[in-house]
Amino acid sequence: MQRTTRLSPIPVSRRKKDQPRAVPERLAYRVDTLAEIYDVSRELIYRAIRDRKLDARRLGACTLVTAESARRFLGELPPWQPETETV
């Protein structure tokens, strides 16, 4: 039986050195990273945490937002609707 790594489904003995490793899915994001991904301010992310729209955890001095919560938050936002001109 060939040995595989947790991150790569390709057996260790057959994976080439120049072949990229599989990137594991993130479990959580730092507030500044999430703000950068969503192109919003850190304040908006902290406000969403305070309003319990985002699920956050503390790890030392770092605030982490769970990836599941971040996806749910984005999905719950109202769809964008173009403004209609009033004549």
N, CA, C and O atoms as a Maestro MAE file, in Angstrom:
{
 s_m_m2io_version
 :::
 2.0.0
}

f_m_ct {
 s_m_title
 :::
 protein
 m_atom[348] {
  # First column is atom index #
  i_m_mmod_type
  r_m_x_coord
  r_m_y_coord
  r_m_z_coord
  i_m_residue_number
  s_m_chain_name
  s_m_pdb_residue_name
  s_m_pdb_atom_name
  i_m_atomic_number
  :::
  1 25 0.847 -1.186 0.000 1 A "MET " " N  " 7
  2 3 0.000 0.000 0.000 1 A "MET " " CA " 6
  3 2 0.887 1.243 0.000 1 A "MET " " C  " 6
  4 15 1.823 1.342 0.794 1 A "MET " " O  " 8
  5 25 0.594 2.184 -0.885 2 A "GLN " " N  " 7
  6 3 1.411 3.384 -0.982 2 A "GLN " " CA " 6
  7 2 0.973 4.402 0.044 2 A "GLN " " C  " 6
  8 15 -0.210 4.518 0.364 2 A "GLN " " O  " 8
  9 25 1.930 5.130 0.549 3 A "ARG " " N  " 7
  10 3 1.664 6.149 1.558 3 A "ARG " " CA " 6
  11 2 1.295 7.463 0.880 3 A "ARG " " C  " 6
  12 15 1.942 7.869 -0.085 3 A "ARG " " O  " 8
  13 25 0.254 8.129 1.383 4 A "THR " " N  " 7
  14 3 -0.125 9.452 0.885 4 A "THR " " CA " 6
  15 2 -0.061 10.429 2.048 4 A "THR " " C  " 6
  16 15 -0.128 10.027 3.210 4 A "THR " " O  " 8
  17 25 0.068 11.702 1.734 5 A "THR " " N  " 7
  18 3 0.050 12.718 2.779 5 A "THR " " CA " 6
  19 2 -1.386 13.196 2.954 5 A "THR " " C  " 6
  20 15 -2.234 12.945 2.098 5 A "THR " " O  " 8
  21 25 -1.659 13.879 4.051 6 A "ARG " " N  " 7
  22 3 -3.010 14.392 4.299 6 A "ARG " " CA " 6
  23 2 -3.391 15.468 3.281 6 A "ARG " " C  " 6
  24 15 -4.563 15.610 2.934 6 A "ARG " " O  " 8
  25 25 -2.399 16.224 2.805 7 A "LEU " " N  " 7
  26 3 -2.694 17.339 1.912 7 A "LEU " " CA " 6
  27 2 -2.681 16.947 0.443 7 A "LEU " " C  " 6
  28 15 -3.234 17.664 -0.392 7 A "LEU " " O  " 8
  29 25 -2.068 15.836 0.119 8 A "SER " " N  " 7
  30 3 -1.931 15.469 -1.276 8 A "SER " " CA " 6
  31 2 -2.491 14.078 -1.522 8 A "SER " " C  " 6
  32 15 -2.049 13.120 -0.887 8 A "SER " " O  " 8
  33 25 -3.459 13.942 -2.433 9 A "PRO " " N  " 7
  34 3 -3.990 12.630 -2.738 9 A "PRO " " CA " 6
  35 2 -3.037 11.796 -3.586 9 A "PRO " " C  " 6
  36 15 -3.257 10.601 -3.782 9 A "PRO " " O  " 8
  37 25 -1.985 12.422 -4.085 10 A "ILE " " N  " 7
  38 3 -1.007 11.709 -4.904 10 A "ILE " " CA " 6
  39 2 -0.040 10.991 -3.970 10 A "ILE " " C  " 6
  40 15 0.491 11.610 -3.048 10 A "ILE " " O  " 8
  41 25 0.198 9.718 -4.184 11 A "PRO " " N  " 7
  42 3 1.137 9.009 -3.314 11 A "PRO " " CA " 6
  43 2 2.478 9.735 -3.240 11 A "PRO " " C  " 6
  44 15 2.960 10.282 -4.231 11 A "PRO " " O  " 8
  45 25 3.062 9.730 -2.057 12 A "VAL " " N  " 7
  46 3 4.307 10.456 -1.818 12 A "VAL " " CA " 6
  47 2 5.393 10.024 -2.779 12 A "VAL " " C  " 6
  48 15 6.146 10.858 -3.282 12 A "VAL " " O  " 8
  49 25 5.483 8.752 -3.034 13 A "SER " " N  " 7
  50 3 6.551 8.245 -3.896 13 A "SER " " CA " 6
  51 2 6.376 8.666 -5.354 13 A "SER " " C  " 6
  52 15 7.355 8.685 -6.100 13 A "SER " " O  " 8
  53 25 5.152 9.004 -5.782 14 A "ARG " " N  " 7
  54 3 4.911 9.362 -7.178 14 A "ARG " " CA " 6
  55 2 4.801 10.865 -7.409 14 A "ARG " " C  " 6
  56 15 4.843 11.307 -8.557 14 A "ARG " " O  " 8
  57 25 4.664 11.657 -6.356 15 A "ARG " " N  " 7
  58 3 4.529 13.105 -6.540 15 A "ARG " " CA " 6
  59 2 5.885 13.698 -6.885 15 A "ARG " " C  " 6
  60 15 6.875 13.438 -6.202 15 A "ARG " " O  " 8
  61 25 5.927 14.492 -7.944 16 A "LYS " " N  " 7
  62 3 7.178 15.112 -8.379 16 A "LYS " " CA " 6
  63 2 7.453 16.347 -7.545 16 A "LYS " " C  " 6
  64 15 6.526 16.981 -7.043 16 A "LYS " " O  " 8
  65 25 8.710 16.687 -7.396 17 A "LYS " " N  " 7
  66 3 9.098 17.829 -6.564 17 A "LYS " " CA " 6
  67 2 8.531 19.145 -7.084 17 A "LYS " " C  " 6
  68 15 8.206 20.024 -6.286 17 A "LYS " " O  " 8
  69 25 8.405 19.303 -8.394 18 A "ASP " " N  " 7
  70 3 7.904 20.558 -8.949 18 A "ASP " " CA " 6
  71 2 6.375 20.610 -8.976 18 A "ASP " " C  " 6
  72 15 5.800 21.634 -9.345 18 A "ASP " " O  " 8
  73 25 5.717 19.525 -8.591 19 A "GLN " " N  " 7
  74 3 4.261 19.485 -8.577 19 A "GLN " " CA " 6
  75 2 3.754 20.179 -7.310 19 A "GLN " " C  " 6
  76 15 4.205 19.850 -6.213 19 A "GLN " " O  " 8
  77 25 2.825 21.130 -7.440 20 A "PRO " " N  " 7
  78 3 2.359 21.863 -6.253 20 A "PRO " " CA " 6
  79 2 1.598 20.954 -5.293 20 A "PRO " " C  " 6
  80 15 0.933 19.999 -5.694 20 A "PRO " " O  " 8
  81 25 1.720 21.286 -4.017 21 A "ARG " " N  " 7
  82 3 0.974 20.557 -2.999 21 A "ARG " " CA " 6
  83 2 -0.454 21.091 -2.957 21 A "ARG " " C  " 6
  84 15 -0.706 22.248 -3.293 21 A "ARG " " O  " 8
  85 25 -1.369 20.245 -2.546 22 A "ALA " " N  " 7
  86 3 -2.753 20.679 -2.379 22 A "ALA " " CA " 6
  87 2 -2.807 21.666 -1.221 22 A "ALA " " C  " 6
  88 15 -2.173 21.459 -0.186 22 A "ALA " " O  " 8
  89 25 -3.564 22.731 -1.402 23 A "VAL " " N  " 7
  90 3 -3.705 23.735 -0.348 23 A "VAL " " CA " 6
  91 2 -4.921 23.365 0.494 23 A "VAL " " C  " 6
  92 15 -6.022 23.232 -0.039 23 A "VAL " " O  " 8
  93 25 -4.739 23.198 1.794 24 A "PRO " " N  " 7
  94 3 -5.894 22.841 2.622 24 A "PRO " " CA " 6
  95 2 -6.887 23.990 2.703 24 A "PRO " " C  " 6
  96 15 -6.499 25.156 2.645 24 A "PRO " " O  " 8
  97 25 -8.150 23.668 2.835 25 A "GLU " " N  " 7
  98 3 -9.170 24.697 2.963 25 A "GLU " " CA " 6
  99 2 -8.998 25.405 4.305 25 A "GLU " " C  " 6
  100 15 -8.745 24.769 5.328 25 A "GLU " " O  " 8
  101 25 -9.137 26.714 4.283 26 A "ARG " " N  " 7
  102 3 -9.003 27.489 5.523 26 A "ARG " " CA " 6
  103 2 -10.174 27.224 6.442 26 A "ARG " " C  " 6
  104 15 -11.313 27.081 5.998 26 A "ARG " " O  " 8
  105 25 -9.880 27.161 7.729 27 A "LEU " " N  " 7
  106 3 -10.920 26.990 8.729 27 A "LEU " " CA " 6
  107 2 -11.360 28.331 9.292 27 A "LEU " " C  " 6
  108 15 -12.491 28.475 9.756 27 A "LEU " " O  " 8
  109 25 -10.450 29.329 9.250 28 A "ALA " " N  " 7
  110 3 -10.756 30.644 9.816 28 A "ALA " " CA " 6
  111 2 -9.889 31.702 9.148 28 A "ALA " " C  " 6
  112 15 -8.863 31.398 8.539 28 A "ALA " " O  " 8
  113 25 -10.323 32.943 9.276 29 A "TYR " " N  " 7
  114 3 -9.607 34.091 8.716 29 A "TYR " " CA " 6
  115 2 -9.366 35.125 9.808 29 A "TYR " " C  " 6
  116 15 -10.205 35.314 10.689 29 A "TYR " " O  " 8
  117 25 -8.224 35.788 9.747 30 A "ARG " " N  " 7
  118 3 -7.997 36.934 10.613 30 A "ARG " " CA " 6
  119 2 -8.881 38.074 10.111 30 A "ARG " " C  " 6
  120 15 -9.242 38.115 8.935 30 A "ARG " " O  " 8
  121 25 -9.223 38.989 11.000 31 A "VAL " " N  " 7
  122 3 -10.124 40.089 10.643 31 A "VAL " " CA " 6
  123 2 -9.560 40.909 9.482 31 A "VAL " " C  " 6
  124 15 -10.289 41.223 8.541 31 A "VAL " " O  " 8
  125 25 -8.278 41.257 9.536 32 A "ASP " " N  " 7
  126 3 -7.708 42.075 8.462 32 A "ASP " " CA " 6
  127 2 -7.681 41.326 7.130 32 A "ASP " " C  " 6
  128 15 -7.849 41.942 6.078 32 A "ASP " " O  " 8
  129 25 -7.474 40.019 7.156 33 A "THR " " N  " 7
  130 3 -7.475 39.219 5.923 33 A "THR " " CA " 6
  131 2 -8.880 39.168 5.330 33 A "THR " " C  " 6
  132 15 -9.059 39.337 4.124 33 A "THR " " O  " 8
  133 25 -9.868 38.934 6.180 34 A "LEU " " N  " 7
  134 3 -11.253 38.875 5.707 34 A "LEU " " CA " 6
  135 2 -11.705 40.225 5.152 34 A "LEU " " C  " 6
  136 15 -12.401 40.281 4.138 34 A "LEU " " O  " 8
  137 25 -11.307 41.309 5.817 35 A "ALA " " N  " 7
  138 3 -11.644 42.645 5.327 35 A "ALA " " CA " 6
  139 2 -11.018 42.884 3.952 35 A "ALA " " C  " 6
  140 15 -11.636 43.489 3.076 35 A "ALA " " O  " 8
  141 25 -9.793 42.406 3.773 36 A "GLU " " N  " 7
  142 3 -9.122 42.571 2.476 36 A "GLU " " CA " 6
  143 2 -9.809 41.732 1.402 36 A "GLU " " C  " 6
  144 15 -9.991 42.199 0.277 36 A "GLU " " O  " 8
  145 25 -10.191 40.499 1.737 37 A "ILE " " N  " 7
  146 3 -10.864 39.627 0.771 37 A "ILE " " CA " 6
  147 2 -12.186 40.239 0.324 37 A "ILE " " C  " 6
  148 15 -12.494 40.248 -0.867 37 A "ILE " " O  " 8
  149 25 -12.973 40.753 1.278 38 A "TYR " " N  " 7
  150 3 -14.277 41.342 0.968 38 A "TYR " " CA " 6
  151 2 -14.172 42.798 0.519 38 A "TYR " " C  " 6
  152 15 -15.173 43.394 0.122 38 A "TYR " " O  " 8
  153 25 -12.976 43.375 0.578 39 A "ASP " " N  " 7
  154 3 -12.729 44.765 0.198 39 A "ASP " " CA " 6
  155 2 -13.613 45.719 0.999 39 A "ASP " " C  " 6
  156 15 -14.277 46.596 0.447 39 A "ASP " " O  " 8
  157 25 -13.600 45.517 2.322 40 A "VAL " " N  " 7
  158 3 -14.328 46.375 3.249 40 A "VAL " " CA " 6
  159 2 -13.379 46.758 4.380 40 A "VAL " " C  " 6
  160 15 -12.249 46.274 4.439 40 A "VAL " " O  " 8
  161 25 -13.835 47.620 5.268 41 A "SER " " N  " 7
  162 3 -12.984 48.041 6.381 41 A "SER " " CA " 6
  163 2 -12.980 46.987 7.493 41 A "SER " " C  " 6
  164 15 -13.898 46.175 7.604 41 A "SER " " O  " 8
  165 25 -11.929 47.022 8.306 42 A "ARG " " N  " 7
  166 3 -11.856 46.149 9.480 42 A "ARG " " CA " 6
  167 2 -13.011 46.483 10.427 42 A "ARG " " C  " 6
  168 15 -13.579 45.600 11.070 42 A "ARG " " O  " 8
  169 25 -13.346 47.776 10.501 43 A "GLU " " N  " 7
  170 3 -14.450 48.219 11.369 43 A "GLU " " CA " 6
  171 2 -15.747 47.516 11.003 43 A "GLU " " C  " 6
  172 15 -16.489 47.100 11.893 43 A "GLU " " O  " 8
  173 25 -16.039 47.374 9.712 44 A "LEU " " N  " 7
  174 3 -17.258 46.706 9.280 44 A "LEU " " CA " 6
  175 2 -17.249 45.243 9.739 44 A "LEU " " C  " 6
  176 15 -18.284 44.728 10.164 44 A "LEU " " O  " 8
  177 25 -16.106 44.574 9.660 45 A "ILE " " N  " 7
  178 3 -15.993 43.178 10.098 45 A "ILE " " CA " 6
  179 2 -16.209 43.094 11.605 45 A "ILE " " C  " 6
  180 15 -16.949 42.232 12.078 45 A "ILE " " O  " 8
  181 25 -15.561 43.992 12.368 46 A "TYR " " N  " 7
  182 3 -15.743 43.992 13.819 46 A "TYR " " CA " 6
  183 2 -17.197 44.300 14.199 46 A "TYR " " C  " 6
  184 15 -17.717 43.740 15.164 46 A "TYR " " O  " 8
  185 25 -17.848 45.182 13.447 47 A "ARG " " N  " 7
  186 3 -19.255 45.496 13.711 47 A "ARG " " CA " 6
  187 2 -20.135 44.264 13.467 47 A "ARG " " C  " 6
  188 15 -21.062 43.997 14.232 47 A "ARG " " O  " 8
  189 25 -19.839 43.516 12.394 48 A "ALA " " N  " 7
  190 3 -20.594 42.297 12.098 48 A "ALA " " CA " 6
  191 2 -20.369 41.247 13.196 48 A "ALA " " C  " 6
  192 15 -21.282 40.492 13.528 48 A "ALA " " O  " 8
  193 25 -19.156 41.202 13.756 49 A "ILE " " N  " 7
  194 3 -18.882 40.289 14.871 49 A "ILE " " CA " 6
  195 2 -19.683 40.728 16.094 49 A "ILE " " C  " 6
  196 15 -20.322 39.907 16.751 49 A "ILE " " O  " 8
  197 25 -19.646 42.022 16.396 50 A "ARG " " N  " 7
  198 3 -20.368 42.559 17.548 50 A "ARG " " CA " 6
  199 2 -21.873 42.318 17.426 50 A "ARG " " C  " 6
  200 15 -22.544 42.026 18.417 50 A "ARG " " O  " 8
  201 25 -22.400 42.444 16.201 51 A "ASP " " N  " 7
  202 3 -23.828 42.228 15.959 51 A "ASP " " CA " 6
  203 2 -24.172 40.749 15.797 51 A "ASP " " C  " 6
  204 15 -25.314 40.402 15.494 51 A "ASP " " O  " 8
  205 25 -23.187 39.884 15.998 52 A "ARG " " N  " 7
  206 3 -23.325 38.429 15.917 52 A "ARG " " CA " 6
  207 2 -23.731 37.946 14.527 52 A "ARG " " C  " 6
  208 15 -24.394 36.917 14.392 52 A "ARG " " O  " 8
  209 25 -23.338 38.682 13.509 53 A "LYS " " N  " 7
  210 3 -23.556 38.243 12.135 53 A "LYS " " CA " 6
  211 2 -22.387 37.387 11.662 53 A "LYS " " C  " 6
  212 15 -22.519 36.609 10.717 53 A "LYS " " O  " 8
  213 25 -21.244 37.536 12.324 54 A "LEU " " N  " 7
  214 3 -20.061 36.716 12.062 54 A "LEU " " CA " 6
  215 2 -19.660 36.023 13.354 54 A "LEU " " C  " 6
  216 15 -19.688 36.624 14.428 54 A "LEU " " O  " 8
  217 25 -19.286 34.756 13.240 55 A "ASP " " N  " 7
  218 3 -18.852 33.968 14.389 55 A "ASP " " CA " 6
  219 2 -17.339 34.104 14.517 55 A "ASP " " C  " 6
  220 15 -16.599 33.746 13.600 55 A "ASP " " O  " 8
  221 25 -16.885 34.620 15.650 56 A "ALA " " N  " 7
  222 3 -15.459 34.858 15.847 56 A "ALA " " CA " 6
  223 2 -14.937 34.086 17.052 56 A "ALA " " C  " 6
  224 15 -15.687 33.760 17.973 56 A "ALA " " O  " 8
  225 25 -13.649 33.802 17.027 57 A "ARG " " N  " 7
  226 3 -12.936 33.131 18.113 57 A "ARG " " CA " 6
  227 2 -11.673 33.921 18.414 57 A "ARG " " C  " 6
  228 15 -11.152 34.634 17.556 57 A "ARG " " O  " 8
  229 25 -11.190 33.785 19.642 58 A "ARG " " N  " 7
  230 3 -9.934 34.439 20.028 58 A "ARG " " CA " 6
  231 2 -8.838 33.384 20.113 58 A "ARG " " C  " 6
  232 15 -9.046 32.300 20.659 58 A "ARG " " O  " 8
  233 25 -7.689 33.707 19.577 59 A "LEU " " N  " 7
  234 3 -6.495 32.878 19.686 59 A "LEU " " CA " 6
  235 2 -5.381 33.816 20.104 59 A "LEU " " C  " 6
  236 15 -4.762 34.469 19.263 59 A "LEU " " O  " 8
  237 25 -5.124 33.885 21.402 60 A "GLY " " N  " 7
  238 3 -4.175 34.863 21.915 60 A "GLY " " CA " 6
  239 2 -4.720 36.257 21.665 60 A "GLY " " C  " 6
  240 15 -5.841 36.579 22.059 60 A "GLY " " O  " 8
  241 25 -3.914 37.081 21.006 61 A "ALA " " N  " 7
  242 3 -4.340 38.449 20.685 61 A "ALA " " CA " 6
  243 2 -5.046 38.529 19.337 61 A "ALA " " C  " 6
  244 15 -5.433 39.615 18.905 61 A "ALA " " O  " 8
  245 25 -5.215 37.407 18.677 62 A "CYS " " N  " 7
  246 3 -5.760 37.375 17.320 62 A "CYS " " CA " 6
  247 2 -7.242 37.022 17.338 62 A "CYS " " C  " 6
  248 15 -7.653 36.090 18.029 62 A "CYS " " O  " 8
  249 25 -8.040 37.765 16.581 63 A "THR " " N  " 7
  250 3 -9.458 37.452 16.406 63 A "THR " " CA " 6
  251 2 -9.607 36.708 15.088 63 A "THR " " C  " 6
  252 15 -9.189 37.197 14.038 63 A "THR " " O  " 8
  253 25 -10.200 35.532 15.148 64 A "LEU " " N  " 7
  254 3 -10.405 34.713 13.953 64 A "LEU " " CA " 6
  255 2 -11.889 34.579 13.670 64 A "LEU " " C  " 6
  256 15 -12.690 34.379 14.584 64 A "LEU " " O  " 8
  257 25 -12.252 34.691 12.406 65 A "VAL " " N  " 7
  258 3 -13.635 34.496 11.966 65 A "VAL " " CA " 6
  259 2 -13.681 33.159 11.241 65 A "VAL " " C  " 6
  260 15 -12.886 32.913 10.334 65 A "VAL " " O  " 8
  261 25 -14.606 32.298 11.638 66 A "THR " " N  " 7
  262 3 -14.677 30.984 11.007 66 A "THR " " CA " 6
  263 2 -15.052 31.117 9.527 66 A "THR " " C  " 6
  264 15 -15.836 31.988 9.152 66 A "THR " " O  " 8
  265 25 -14.488 30.250 8.705 67 A "ALA " " N  " 7
  266 3 -14.736 30.295 7.261 67 A "ALA " " CA " 6
  267 2 -16.208 30.031 6.962 67 A "ALA " " C  " 6
  268 15 -16.789 30.654 6.073 67 A "ALA " " O  " 8
  269 25 -16.803 29.112 7.704 68 A "GLU " " N  " 7
  270 3 -18.227 28.816 7.508 68 A "GLU " " CA " 6
  271 2 -19.078 30.056 7.778 68 A "GLU " " C  " 6
  272 15 -20.018 30.347 7.039 68 A "GLU " " O  " 8
  273 25 -18.741 30.777 8.838 69 A "SER " " N  " 7
  274 3 -19.467 31.992 9.188 69 A "SER " " CA " 6
  275 2 -19.282 33.065 8.110 69 A "SER " " C  " 6
  276 15 -20.228 33.773 7.764 69 A "SER " " O  " 8
  277 25 -18.062 33.180 7.585 70 A "ALA " " N  " 7
  278 3 -17.780 34.176 6.543 70 A "ALA " " CA " 6
  279 2 -18.592 33.883 5.281 70 A "ALA " " C  " 6
  280 15 -19.132 34.800 4.662 70 A "ALA " " O  " 8
  281 25 -18.678 32.600 4.897 71 A "ARG " " N  " 7
  282 3 -19.474 32.230 3.721 71 A "ARG " " CA " 6
  283 2 -20.962 32.504 3.962 71 A "ARG " " C  " 6
  284 15 -21.655 33.014 3.082 71 A "ARG " " O  " 8
  285 25 -21.442 32.165 5.147 72 A "ARG " " N  " 7
  286 3 -22.851 32.388 5.487 72 A "ARG " " CA " 6
  287 2 -23.175 33.885 5.476 72 A "ARG " " C  " 6
  288 15 -24.216 34.294 4.961 72 A "ARG " " O  " 8
  289 25 -22.279 34.702 6.045 73 A "PHE " " N  " 7
  290 3 -22.460 36.153 6.089 73 A "PHE " " CA " 6
  291 2 -22.603 36.715 4.677 73 A "PHE " " C  " 6
  292 15 -23.495 37.520 4.411 73 A "PHE " " O  " 8
  293 25 -21.730 36.293 3.785 74 A "LEU " " N  " 7
  294 3 -21.782 36.777 2.406 74 A "LEU " " CA " 6
  295 2 -23.069 36.333 1.724 74 A "LEU " " C  " 6
  296 15 -23.671 37.103 0.976 74 A "LEU " " O  " 8
  297 25 -23.494 35.103 1.973 75 A "GLY " " N  " 7
  298 3 -24.725 34.585 1.364 75 A "GLY " " CA " 6
  299 2 -25.979 35.268 1.870 75 A "GLY " " C  " 6
  300 15 -26.989 35.305 1.168 75 A "GLY " " O  " 8
  301 25 -25.930 35.813 3.087 76 A "GLU " " N  " 7
  302 3 -27.107 36.470 3.664 76 A "GLU " " CA " 6
  303 2 -27.228 37.939 3.274 76 A "GLU " " C  " 6
  304 15 -28.240 38.575 3.568 76 A "GLU " " O  " 8
  305 25 -26.216 38.477 2.622 77 A "LEU " " N  " 7
  306 3 -26.294 39.876 2.193 77 A "LEU " " CA " 6
  307 2 -27.327 40.011 1.085 77 A "LEU " " C  " 6
  308 15 -27.475 39.104 0.266 77 A "LEU " " O  " 8
  309 25 -28.040 41.126 1.048 78 A "PRO " " N  " 7
  310 3 -29.049 41.290 -0.002 78 A "PRO " " CA " 6
  311 2 -28.372 41.435 -1.369 78 A "PRO " " C  " 6
  312 15 -27.273 41.980 -1.469 78 A "PRO " " O  " 8
  313 25 -29.032 40.948 -2.411 79 A "PRO " " N  " 7
  314 3 -28.457 41.086 -3.753 79 A "PRO " " CA " 6
  315 2 -28.413 42.549 -4.173 79 A "PRO " " C  " 6
  316 15 -29.259 43.351 -3.777 79 A "PRO " " O  " 8
  317 25 -27.433 42.875 -4.964 80 A "TRP " " N  " 7
  318 3 -27.297 44.251 -5.457 80 A "TRP " " CA " 6
  319 2 -28.354 44.501 -6.523 80 A "TRP " " C  " 6
  320 15 -28.590 43.673 -7.403 80 A "TRP " " O  " 8
  321 25 -28.980 45.661 -6.417 81 A "GLN " " N  " 7
  322 3 -29.989 46.045 -7.401 81 A "GLN " " CA " 6
  323 2 -29.620 47.432 -7.909 81 A "GLN " " C  " 6
  324 15 -29.445 48.359 -7.118 81 A "GLN " " O  " 8
  325 25 -29.501 47.577 -9.218 82 A "PRO " " N  " 7
  326 3 -29.173 48.897 -9.761 82 A "PRO " " CA " 6
  327 2 -30.288 49.892 -9.457 82 A "PRO " " C  " 6
  328 15 -31.470 49.549 -9.426 82 A "PRO " " O  " 8
  329 25 -29.873 51.119 -9.236 83 A "GLU " " N  " 7
  330 3 -30.869 52.159 -8.981 83 A "GLU " " CA " 6
  331 2 -31.620 52.457 -10.284 83 A "GLU " " C  " 6
  332 15 -31.034 52.527 -11.364 83 A "GLU " " O  " 8
  333 25 -32.912 52.626 -10.144 84 A "THR " " N  " 7
  334 3 -33.707 52.976 -11.329 84 A "THR " " CA " 6
  335 2 -33.855 54.477 -11.388 84 A "THR " " C  " 6
  336 15 -34.024 55.142 -10.366 84 A "THR " " O  " 8
  337 25 -33.791 54.987 -12.565 85 A "GLU " " N  " 7
  338 3 -33.918 56.433 -12.742 85 A "GLU " " CA " 6
  339 2 -35.387 56.824 -12.646 85 A "GLU " " C  " 6
  340 15 -36.263 56.184 -13.229 85 A "GLU " " O  " 8
  341 25 -35.628 57.886 -11.898 86 A "THR " " N  " 7
  342 3 -36.984 58.405 -11.780 86 A "THR " " CA " 6
  343 2 -37.130 59.545 -12.773 86 A "THR " " C  " 6
  344 15 -36.366 60.510 -12.749 86 A "THR " " O  " 8
  345 25 -38.116 59.424 -13.642 87 A "VAL " " N  " 7
  346 3 -38.318 60.446 -14.667 87 A "VAL " " CA " 6
  347 2 -39.456 61.339 -14.297 87 A "VAL " " C  " 6
  348 15 -39.781 62.265 -15.040 87 A "VAL " " O  " 8
  :::
 }
 m_bond[347] {
  # First column is bond index #
  i_m_from
  i_m_to
  i_m_order
  :::
  1 1 2 1
  2 2 3 1
  3 3 4 2
  4 3 5 1
  5 5 6 1
  6 6 7 1
  7 7 8 2
  8 7 9 1
  9 9 10 1
  10 10 11 1
  11 11 12 2
  12 11 13 1
  13 13 14 1
  14 14 15 1
  15 15 16 2
  16 15 17 1
  17 17 18 1
  18 18 19 1
  19 19 20 2
  20 19 21 1
  21 21 22 1
  22 22 23 1
  23 23 24 2
  24 23 25 1
  25 25 26 1
  26 26 27 1
  27 27 28 2
  28 27 29 1
  29 29 30 1
  30 30 31 1
  31 31 32 2
  32 31 33 1
  33 33 34 1
  34 34 35 1
  35 35 36 2
  36 35 37 1
  37 37 38 1
  38 38 39 1
  39 39 40 2
  40 39 41 1
  41 41 42 1
  42 42 43 1
  43 43 44 2
  44 43 45 1
  45 45 46 1
  46 46 47 1
  47 47 48 2
  48 47 49 1
  49 49 50 1
  50 50 51 1
  51 51 52 2
  52 51 53 1
  53 53 54 1
  54 54 55 1
  55 55 56 2
  56 55 57 1
  57 57 58 1
  58 58 59 1
  59 59 60 2
  60 59 61 1
  61 61 62 1
  62 62 63 1
  63 63 64 2
  64 63 65 1
  65 65 66 1
  66 66 67 1
  67 67 68 2
  68 67 69 1
  69 69 70 1
  70 70 71 1
  71 71 72 2
  72 71 73 1
  73 73 74 1
  74 74 75 1
  75 75 76 2
  76 75 77 1
  77 77 78 1
  78 78 79 1
  79 79 80 2
  80 79 81 1
  81 81 82 1
  82 82 83 1
  83 83 84 2
  84 83 85 1
  85 85 86 1
  86 86 87 1
  87 87 88 2
  88 87 89 1
  89 89 90 1
  90 90 91 1
  91 91 92 2
  92 91 93 1
  93 93 94 1
  94 94 95 1
  95 95 96 2
  96 95 97 1
  97 97 98 1
  98 98 99 1
  99 99 100 2
  100 99 101 1
  101 101 102 1
  102 102 103 1
  103 103 104 2
  104 103 105 1
  105 105 106 1
  106 106 107 1
  107 107 108 2
  108 107 109 1
  109 109 110 1
  110 110 111 1
  111 111 112 2
  112 111 113 1
  113 113 114 1
  114 114 115 1
  115 115 116 2
  116 115 117 1
  117 117 118 1
  118 118 119 1
  119 119 120 2
  120 119 121 1
  121 121 122 1
  122 122 123 1
  123 123 124 2
  124 123 125 1
  125 125 126 1
  126 126 127 1
  127 127 128 2
  128 127 129 1
  129 129 130 1
  130 130 131 1
  131 131 132 2
  132 131 133 1
  133 133 134 1
  134 134 135 1
  135 135 136 2
  136 135 137 1
  137 137 138 1
  138 138 139 1
  139 139 140 2
  140 139 141 1
  141 141 142 1
  142 142 143 1
  143 143 144 2
  144 143 145 1
  145 145 146 1
  146 146 147 1
  147 147 148 2
  148 147 149 1
  149 149 150 1
  150 150 151 1
  151 151 152 2
  152 151 153 1
  153 153 154 1
  154 154 155 1
  155 155 156 2
  156 155 157 1
  157 157 158 1
  158 158 159 1
  159 159 160 2
  160 159 161 1
  161 161 162 1
  162 162 163 1
  163 163 164 2
  164 163 165 1
  165 165 166 1
  166 166 167 1
  167 167 168 2
  168 167 169 1
  169 169 170 1
  170 170 171 1
  171 171 172 2
  172 171 173 1
  173 173 174 1
  174 174 175 1
  175 175 176 2
  176 175 177 1
  177 177 178 1
  178 178 179 1
  179 179 180 2
  180 179 181 1
  181 181 182 1
  182 182 183 1
  183 183 184 2
  184 183 185 1
  185 185 186 1
  186 186 187 1
  187 187 188 2
  188 187 189 1
  189 189 190 1
  190 190 191 1
  191 191 192 2
  192 191 193 1
  193 193 194 1
  194 194 195 1
  195 195 196 2
  196 195 197 1
  197 197 198 1
  198 198 199 1
  199 199 200 2
  200 199 201 1
  201 201 202 1
  202 202 203 1
  203 203 204 2
  204 203 205 1
  205 205 206 1
  206 206 207 1
  207 207 208 2
  208 207 209 1
  209 209 210 1
  210 210 211 1
  211 211 212 2
  212 211 213 1
  213 213 214 1
  214 214 215 1
  215 215 216 2
  216 215 217 1
  217 217 218 1
  218 218 219 1
  219 219 220 2
  220 219 221 1
  221 221 222 1
  222 222 223 1
  223 223 224 2
  224 223 225 1
  225 225 226 1
  226 226 227 1
  227 227 228 2
  228 227 229 1
  229 229 230 1
  230 230 231 1
  231 231 232 2
  232 231 233 1
  233 233 234 1
  234 234 235 1
  235 235 236 2
  236 235 237 1
  237 237 238 1
  238 238 239 1
  239 239 240 2
  240 239 241 1
  241 241 242 1
  242 242 243 1
  243 243 244 2
  244 243 245 1
  245 245 246 1
  246 246 247 1
  247 247 248 2
  248 247 249 1
  249 249 250 1
  250 250 251 1
  251 251 252 2
  252 251 253 1
  253 253 254 1
  254 254 255 1
  255 255 256 2
  256 255 257 1
  257 257 258 1
  258 258 259 1
  259 259 260 2
  260 259 261 1
  261 261 262 1
  262 262 263 1
  263 263 264 2
  264 263 265 1
  265 265 266 1
  266 266 267 1
  267 267 268 2
  268 267 269 1
  269 269 270 1
  270 270 271 1
  271 271 272 2
  272 271 273 1
  273 273 274 1
  274 274 275 1
  275 275 276 2
  276 275 277 1
  277 277 278 1
  278 278 279 1
  279 279 280 2
  280 279 281 1
  281 281 282 1
  282 282 283 1
  283 283 284 2
  284 283 285 1
  285 285 286 1
  286 286 287 1
  287 287 288 2
  288 287 289 1
  289 289 290 1
  290 290 291 1
  291 291 292 2
  292 291 293 1
  293 293 294 1
  294 294 295 1
  295 295 296 2
  296 295 297 1
  297 297 298 1
  298 298 299 1
  299 299 300 2
  300 299 301 1
  301 301 302 1
  302 302 303 1
  303 303 304 2
  304 303 305 1
  305 305 306 1
  306 306 307 1
  307 307 308 2
  308 307 309 1
  309 309 310 1
  310 310 311 1
  311 311 312 2
  312 311 313 1
  313 313 314 1
  314 314 315 1
  315 315 316 2
  316 315 317 1
  317 317 318 1
  318 318 319 1
  319 319 320 2
  320 319 321 1
  321 321 322 1
  322 322 323 1
  323 323 324 2
  324 323 325 1
  325 325 326 1
  326 326 327 1
  327 327 328 2
  328 327 329 1
  329 329 330 1
  330 330 331 1
  331 331 332 2
  332 331 333 1
  333 333 334 1
  334 334 335 1
  335 335 336 2
  336 335 337 1
  337 337 338 1
  338 338 339 1
  339 339 340 2
  340 339 341 1
  341 341 342 1
  342 342 343 1
  343 343 344 2
  344 343 345 1
  345 345 346 1
  346 346 347 1
  347 347 348 2
  :::
 }
}
